[in-house]
């Protein structure tokens, strides 16, 4: 498992929007942390590179969209 941690003060504004945008793109992500400030990525060890690249691209799009809204 690996995580992308956001500053606790801004996580409440960004993380739910990122999760929503990712789900719209059919990418399921979860958050964790005491304040829900971390997006956790639980990738299988045998993931194909093209699938990994596609998923990370979708996540990047979701983050970009969420940040541009706020």
Biopython code that builds the backbone (N, CA, C, O; Angstrom):
import numpy as np
from Bio.PDB.StructureBuilder import StructureBuilder

atoms = [
    (1, "UNK", "N", (0.849, -1.168, 0.000)),
    (1, "UNK", "CA", (0.000, 0.000, 0.000)),
    (1, "UNK", "C", (0.895, 1.232, 0.000)),
    (1, "UNK", "O", (1.943, 1.270, 0.645)),
    (2, "UNK", "N", (0.451, 2.230, -0.740)),
    (2, "UNK", "CA", (1.145, 3.509, -0.783)),
    (2, "UNK", "C", (0.077, 4.591, -0.713)),
    (2, "UNK", "O", (-1.067, 4.363, -1.107)),
    (3, "UNK", "N", (0.440, 5.749, -0.220)),
    (3, "UNK", "CA", (-0.555, 6.794, -0.072)),
    (3, "UNK", "C", (-0.087, 8.137, -0.595)),
    (3, "UNK", "O", (1.108, 8.415, -0.689)),
    (4, "UNK", "N", (-1.070, 8.963, -0.933)),
    (4, "UNK", "CA", (-0.829, 10.354, -1.315)),
    (4, "UNK", "C", (-1.471, 11.178, -0.213)),
    (4, "UNK", "O", (-2.695, 11.223, -0.091)),
    (5, "UNK", "N", (-0.641, 11.827, 0.586)),
    (5, "UNK", "CA", (-1.149, 12.541, 1.753)),
    (5, "UNK", "C", (-1.288, 14.029, 1.453)),
    (5, "UNK", "O", (-0.384, 14.662, 0.908)),
    (6, "UNK", "N", (-2.434, 14.564, 1.820)),
    (6, "UNK", "CA", (-2.723, 15.983, 1.664)),
    (6, "UNK", "C", (-2.605, 16.666, 3.019)),
    (6, "UNK", "O", (-2.771, 16.027, 4.059)),
    (7, "UNK", "N", (-2.323, 17.940, 3.007)),
    (7, "UNK", "CA", (-2.258, 18.702, 4.242)),
    (7, "UNK", "C", (-3.608, 18.593, 4.934)),
    (7, "UNK", "O", (-4.651, 18.709, 4.291)),
    (8, "UNK", "N", (-3.590, 18.373, 6.233)),
    (8, "UNK", "CA", (-4.819, 18.118, 6.985)),
    (8, "UNK", "C", (-5.835, 19.252, 6.808)),
    (8, "UNK", "O", (-7.035, 18.992, 6.730)),
    (9, "UNK", "N", (-5.377, 20.485, 6.745)),
    (9, "UNK", "CA", (-6.297, 21.619, 6.653)),
    (9, "UNK", "C", (-7.012, 21.696, 5.306)),
    (9, "UNK", "O", (-8.127, 22.213, 5.238)),
    (10, "UNK", "N", (-6.406, 21.202, 4.244)),
    (10, "UNK", "CA", (-7.023, 21.272, 2.918)),
    (10, "UNK", "C", (-7.639, 19.938, 2.479)),
    (10, "UNK", "O", (-8.395, 19.889, 1.509)),
    (11, "UNK", "N", (-7.314, 18.870, 3.191)),
    (11, "UNK", "CA", (-7.799, 17.539, 2.800)),
    (11, "UNK", "C", (-9.314, 17.449, 2.801)),
    (11, "UNK", "O", (-9.896, 16.782, 1.946)),
    (12, "UNK", "N", (-9.955, 18.108, 3.746)),
    (12, "UNK", "CA", (-11.422, 18.041, 3.823)),
    (12, "UNK", "C", (-12.080, 18.608, 2.576)),
    (12, "UNK", "O", (-13.172, 18.184, 2.200)),
    (13, "UNK", "N", (-11.424, 19.562, 1.936)),
    (13, "UNK", "CA", (-11.974, 20.156, 0.722)),
    (13, "UNK", "C", (-11.633, 19.337, -0.516)),
    (13, "UNK", "O", (-12.442, 19.254, -1.439)),
    (14, "UNK", "N", (-10.457, 18.736, -0.551)),
    (14, "UNK", "CA", (-9.987, 18.078, -1.769)),
    (14, "UNK", "C", (-10.305, 16.591, -1.856)),
    (14, "UNK", "O", (-10.776, 16.130, -2.896)),
    (15, "UNK", "N", (-10.065, 15.842, -0.812)),
    (15, "UNK", "CA", (-10.151, 14.376, -0.891)),
    (15, "UNK", "C", (-11.540, 13.876, -1.300)),
    (15, "UNK", "O", (-11.618, 13.012, -2.173)),
    (16, "UNK", "N", (-12.640, 14.371, -0.720)),
    (16, "UNK", "CA", (-13.949, 13.877, -1.180)),
    (16, "UNK", "C", (-14.225, 14.188, -2.661)),
    (16, "UNK", "O", (-14.844, 13.387, -3.361)),
    (17, "UNK", "N", (-13.770, 15.333, -3.121)),
    (17, "UNK", "CA", (-13.969, 15.698, -4.526)),
    (17, "UNK", "C", (-13.123, 14.803, -5.424)),
    (17, "UNK", "O", (-13.586, 14.365, -6.477)),
    (18, "UNK", "N", (-11.905, 14.534, -5.019)),
    (18, "UNK", "CA", (-11.029, 13.644, -5.794)),
    (18, "UNK", "C", (-11.645, 12.257, -5.880)),
    (18, "UNK", "O", (-11.662, 11.650, -6.952)),
    (19, "UNK", "N", (-12.154, 11.748, -4.757)),
    (19, "UNK", "CA", (-12.794, 10.426, -4.766)),
    (19, "UNK", "C", (-13.992, 10.407, -5.711)),
    (19, "UNK", "O", (-14.181, 9.443, -6.453)),
    (20, "UNK", "N", (-14.789, 11.452, -5.687)),
    (20, "UNK", "CA", (-15.963, 11.535, -6.552)),
    (20, "UNK", "C", (-15.568, 11.593, -8.025)),
    (20, "UNK", "O", (-16.142, 10.890, -8.856)),
    (21, "UNK", "N", (-14.589, 12.432, -8.341)),
    (21, "UNK", "CA", (-14.126, 12.559, -9.728)),
    (21, "UNK", "C", (-13.522, 11.242, -10.220)),
    (21, "UNK", "O", (-13.740, 10.850, -11.366)),
    (22, "UNK", "N", (-12.776, 10.569, -9.372)),
    (22, "UNK", "CA", (-12.180, 9.289, -9.751)),
    (22, "UNK", "C", (-13.268, 8.249, -10.021)),
    (22, "UNK", "O", (-13.176, 7.479, -10.978)),
    (23, "UNK", "N", (-14.290, 8.231, -9.180)),
    (23, "UNK", "CA", (-15.374, 7.275, -9.364)),
    (23, "UNK", "C", (-16.127, 7.534, -10.661)),
    (23, "UNK", "O", (-16.550, 6.594, -11.334)),
    (24, "UNK", "N", (-16.299, 8.812, -11.017)),
    (24, "UNK", "CA", (-16.915, 9.147, -12.303)),
    (24, "UNK", "C", (-16.127, 8.547, -13.463)),
    (24, "UNK", "O", (-16.693, 8.208, -14.502)),
    (25, "UNK", "N", (-14.816, 8.420, -13.273)),
    (25, "UNK", "CA", (-13.936, 7.860, -14.300)),
    (25, "UNK", "C", (-13.790, 6.337, -14.146)),
    (25, "UNK", "O", (-12.972, 5.710, -14.819)),
    (26, "UNK", "N", (-14.601, 5.757, -13.246)),
    (26, "UNK", "CA", (-14.606, 4.320, -12.974)),
    (26, "UNK", "C", (-13.312, 3.843, -12.316)),
    (26, "UNK", "O", (-12.869, 2.714, -12.530)),
    (27, "UNK", "N", (-12.715, 4.726, -11.511)),
    (27, "UNK", "CA", (-11.522, 4.402, -10.735)),
    (27, "UNK", "C", (-11.897, 4.473, -9.271)),
    (27, "UNK", "O", (-12.271, 5.535, -8.774)),
    (28, "UNK", "N", (-11.802, 3.357, -8.580)),
    (28, "UNK", "CA", (-12.178, 3.289, -7.181)),
    (28, "UNK", "C", (-10.949, 3.559, -6.327)),
    (28, "UNK", "O", (-9.950, 2.845, -6.412)),
    (29, "UNK", "N", (-11.035, 4.601, -5.502)),
    (29, "UNK", "CA", (-9.958, 4.905, -4.560)),
    (29, "UNK", "C", (-10.564, 5.057, -3.183)),
    (29, "UNK", "O", (-11.760, 5.317, -3.046)),
    (30, "UNK", "N", (-9.739, 4.896, -2.163)),
    (30, "UNK", "CA", (-10.188, 5.027, -0.784)),
    (30, "UNK", "C", (-9.266, 5.992, -0.066)),
    (30, "UNK", "O", (-8.125, 6.218, -0.469)),
    (31, "UNK", "N", (-9.792, 6.549, 1.003)),
    (31, "UNK", "CA", (-8.939, 7.400, 1.801)),
    (31, "UNK", "C", (-8.719, 6.784, 3.171)),
    (31, "UNK", "O", (-9.444, 5.877, 3.580)),
    (32, "UNK", "N", (-7.722, 7.278, 3.868)),
    (32, "UNK", "CA", (-7.408, 6.805, 5.203)),
    (32, "UNK", "C", (-6.726, 7.948, 5.946)),
    (32, "UNK", "O", (-6.584, 9.048, 5.413)),
    (33, "UNK", "N", (-6.319, 7.690, 7.144)),
    (33, "UNK", "CA", (-5.700, 8.710, 7.969)),
    (33, "UNK", "C", (-6.683, 9.177, 9.019)),
    (33, "UNK", "O", (-7.893, 9.013, 8.865)),
    (34, "UNK", "N", (-6.170, 9.754, 10.074)),
    (34, "UNK", "CA", (-7.004, 10.206, 11.182)),
    (34, "UNK", "C", (-8.058, 11.198, 10.710)),
    (34, "UNK", "O", (-9.204, 11.142, 11.158)),
    (35, "UNK", "N", (-7.691, 12.093, 9.823)),
    (35, "UNK", "CA", (-8.613, 13.099, 9.294)),
    (35, "UNK", "C", (-9.062, 12.784, 7.868)),
    (35, "UNK", "O", (-9.682, 13.623, 7.214)),
    (36, "UNK", "N", (-8.752, 11.573, 7.379)),
    (36, "UNK", "CA", (-9.109, 11.199, 6.012)),
    (36, "UNK", "C", (-8.282, 11.920, 4.969)),
    (36, "UNK", "O", (-8.728, 12.104, 3.837)),
    (37, "UNK", "N", (-7.078, 12.330, 5.342)),
    (37, "UNK", "CA", (-6.254, 13.177, 4.495)),
    (37, "UNK", "C", (-5.376, 12.424, 3.497)),
    (37, "UNK", "O", (-4.646, 13.053, 2.731)),
    (38, "UNK", "N", (-5.430, 11.124, 3.490)),
    (38, "UNK", "CA", (-4.563, 10.335, 2.619)),
    (38, "UNK", "C", (-5.395, 9.504, 1.648)),
    (38, "UNK", "O", (-6.349, 8.834, 2.043)),
    (39, "UNK", "N", (-5.022, 9.558, 0.386)),
    (39, "UNK", "CA", (-5.620, 8.668, -0.615)),
    (39, "UNK", "C", (-4.715, 7.451, -0.671)),
    (39, "UNK", "O", (-3.517, 7.566, -0.928)),
    (40, "UNK", "N", (-5.288, 6.298, -0.430)),
    (40, "UNK", "CA", (-4.450, 5.104, -0.412)),
    (40, "UNK", "C", (-4.583, 4.332, -1.720)),
    (40, "UNK", "O", (-5.668, 4.210, -2.288)),
    (41, "UNK", "N", (-3.474, 3.829, -2.165)),
    (41, "UNK", "CA", (-3.403, 3.042, -3.389)),
    (41, "UNK", "C", (-2.940, 1.641, -3.008)),
    (41, "UNK", "O", (-1.860, 1.467, -2.444)),
    (42, "UNK", "N", (-3.756, 0.657, -3.316)),
    (42, "UNK", "CA", (-3.426, -0.728, -2.995)),
    (42, "UNK", "C", (-3.332, -1.508, -4.303)),
    (42, "UNK", "O", (-4.301, -2.120, -4.752)),
    (43, "UNK", "N", (-2.173, -1.473, -4.886)),
    (43, "UNK", "CA", (-1.961, -2.075, -6.200)),
    (43, "UNK", "C", (-1.459, -3.506, -6.055)),
    (43, "UNK", "O", (-0.665, -3.794, -5.160)),
    (44, "UNK", "N", (-1.907, -4.396, -6.915)),
    (44, "UNK", "CA", (-1.355, -5.747, -6.885)),
    (44, "UNK", "C", (0.098, -5.731, -7.359)),
    (44, "UNK", "O", (0.483, -4.899, -8.180)),
    (45, "UNK", "N", (0.881, -6.639, -6.844)),
    (45, "UNK", "CA", (2.290, -6.684, -7.220)),
    (45, "UNK", "C", (2.499, -7.084, -8.675)),
    (45, "UNK", "O", (3.549, -6.795, -9.249)),
    (46, "UNK", "N", (1.522, -7.739, -9.273)),
    (46, "UNK", "CA", (1.679, -8.212, -10.646)),
    (46, "UNK", "C", (0.876, -7.377, -11.649)),
    (46, "UNK", "O", (0.448, -7.895, -12.681)),
    (47, "UNK", "N", (0.672, -6.101, -11.355)),
    (47, "UNK", "CA", (-0.112, -5.243, -12.238)),
    (47, "UNK", "C", (0.663, -4.976, -13.531)),
    (47, "UNK", "O", (1.872, -4.750, -13.504)),
    (48, "UNK", "N", (-0.043, -5.006, -14.655)),
    (48, "UNK", "CA", (0.586, -4.700, -15.940)),
    (48, "UNK", "C", (0.895, -3.206, -16.009)),
    (48, "UNK", "O", (0.146, -2.382, -15.485)),
    (49, "UNK", "N", (1.984, -2.877, -16.649)),
    (49, "UNK", "CA", (2.411, -1.482, -16.733)),
    (49, "UNK", "C", (1.362, -0.609, -17.408)),
    (49, "UNK", "O", (1.129, 0.519, -16.974)),
    (50, "UNK", "N", (0.727, -1.109, -18.460)),
    (50, "UNK", "CA", (-0.274, -0.288, -19.153)),
    (50, "UNK", "C", (-1.504, -0.036, -18.279)),
    (50, "UNK", "O", (-2.094, 1.042, -18.353)),
    (51, "UNK", "N", (-1.898, -1.000, -17.462)),
    (51, "UNK", "CA", (-3.027, -0.827, -16.547)),
    (51, "UNK", "C", (-2.653, 0.179, -15.454)),
    (51, "UNK", "O", (-3.462, 1.026, -15.076)),
    (52, "UNK", "N", (-1.428, 0.076, -14.955)),
    (52, "UNK", "CA", (-0.941, 1.019, -13.955)),
    (52, "UNK", "C", (-0.919, 2.443, -14.511)),
    (52, "UNK", "O", (-1.377, 3.380, -13.857)),
    (53, "UNK", "N", (-0.385, 2.597, -15.716)),
    (53, "UNK", "CA", (-0.331, 3.914, -16.350)),
    (53, "UNK", "C", (-1.725, 4.500, -16.550)),
    (53, "UNK", "O", (-1.945, 5.689, -16.319)),
    (54, "UNK", "N", (-2.659, 3.665, -16.979)),
    (54, "UNK", "CA", (-4.031, 4.126, -17.191)),
    (54, "UNK", "C", (-4.660, 4.580, -15.874)),
    (54, "UNK", "O", (-5.286, 5.639, -15.819)),
    (55, "UNK", "N", (-4.499, 3.799, -14.829)),
    (55, "UNK", "CA", (-5.057, 4.156, -13.530)),
    (55, "UNK", "C", (-4.458, 5.426, -12.959)),
    (55, "UNK", "O", (-5.171, 6.265, -12.409)),
    (56, "UNK", "N", (-3.142, 5.568, -13.091)),
    (56, "UNK", "CA", (-2.492, 6.779, -12.588)),
    (56, "UNK", "C", (-2.896, 8.007, -13.400)),
    (56, "UNK", "O", (-3.010, 9.104, -12.853)),
    (57, "UNK", "N", (-3.109, 7.828, -14.686)),
    (57, "UNK", "CA", (-3.583, 8.942, -15.516)),
    (57, "UNK", "C", (-4.979, 9.389, -15.082)),
    (57, "UNK", "O", (-5.260, 10.585, -15.011)),
    (58, "UNK", "N", (-5.846, 8.423, -14.794)),
    (58, "UNK", "CA", (-7.191, 8.755, -14.318)),
    (58, "UNK", "C", (-7.138, 9.464, -12.964)),
    (58, "UNK", "O", (-7.886, 10.411, -12.721)),
    (59, "UNK", "N", (-6.254, 9.000, -12.095)),
    (59, "UNK", "CA", (-6.099, 9.639, -10.795)),
    (59, "UNK", "C", (-5.567, 11.061, -10.954)),
    (59, "UNK", "O", (-6.031, 11.981, -10.280)),
    (60, "UNK", "N", (-4.611, 11.234, -11.829)),
    (60, "UNK", "CA", (-4.065, 12.566, -12.084)),
    (60, "UNK", "C", (-5.151, 13.507, -12.606)),
    (60, "UNK", "O", (-5.228, 14.660, -12.184)),
    (61, "UNK", "N", (-5.984, 13.021, -13.516)),
    (61, "UNK", "CA", (-7.090, 13.833, -14.037)),
    (61, "UNK", "C", (-8.049, 14.218, -12.913)),
    (61, "UNK", "O", (-8.486, 15.366, -12.836)),
    (62, "UNK", "N", (-8.374, 13.274, -12.050)),
    (62, "UNK", "CA", (-9.298, 13.538, -10.948)),
    (62, "UNK", "C", (-8.732, 14.587, -9.994)),
    (62, "UNK", "O", (-9.452, 15.484, -9.554)),
    (63, "UNK", "N", (-7.453, 14.477, -9.677)),
    (63, "UNK", "CA", (-6.812, 15.455, -8.791)),
    (63, "UNK", "C", (-6.787, 16.825, -9.446)),
    (63, "UNK", "O", (-7.087, 17.827, -8.797)),
    (64, "UNK", "N", (-6.436, 16.883, -10.714)),
    (64, "UNK", "CA", (-6.391, 18.159, -11.435)),
    (64, "UNK", "C", (-7.759, 18.822, -11.463)),
    (64, "UNK", "O", (-7.873, 20.026, -11.232)),
    (65, "UNK", "N", (-8.802, 18.041, -11.744)),
    (65, "UNK", "CA", (-10.155, 18.581, -11.768)),
    (65, "UNK", "C", (-10.584, 19.081, -10.393)),
    (65, "UNK", "O", (-11.195, 20.143, -10.279)),
    (66, "UNK", "N", (-10.265, 18.315, -9.349)),
    (66, "UNK", "CA", (-10.665, 18.700, -7.998)),
    (66, "UNK", "C", (-9.951, 19.971, -7.548)),
    (66, "UNK", "O", (-10.561, 20.826, -6.907)),
    (67, "UNK", "N", (-8.700, 20.101, -7.868)),
    (67, "UNK", "CA", (-7.934, 21.271, -7.465)),
    (67, "UNK", "C", (-8.401, 22.511, -8.243)),
    (67, "UNK", "O", (-8.409, 23.615, -7.700)),
    (68, "UNK", "N", (-8.782, 22.332, -9.486)),
    (68, "UNK", "CA", (-9.220, 23.477, -10.292)),
    (68, "UNK", "C", (-10.598, 23.983, -9.856)),
    (68, "UNK", "O", (-10.933, 25.142, -10.101)),
    (69, "UNK", "N", (-11.396, 23.130, -9.215)),
    (69, "UNK", "CA", (-12.714, 23.541, -8.715)),
    (69, "UNK", "C", (-12.553, 24.468, -7.511)),
    (69, "UNK", "O", (-13.233, 25.487, -7.393)),
    (70, "UNK", "N", (-11.632, 24.087, -6.619)),
    (70, "UNK", "CA", (-11.442, 24.880, -5.392)),
    (70, "UNK", "C", (-10.451, 25.947, -5.684)),
    (70, "UNK", "O", (-10.126, 26.745, -4.805)),
]
sb = StructureBuilder()
sb.init_structure("model")
sb.init_model(0)
sb.init_chain("A")
sb.init_seg("    ")
for serial, (resi, resn, name, xyz) in enumerate(atoms, 1):
    if name == "N":
        sb.init_residue(resn, " ", resi, " ")
    sb.init_atom(name, np.array(xyz, "f"), 0.0, 1.0, " ", f" {name:<3s}", serial, name[0])
structure = sb.get_structure()
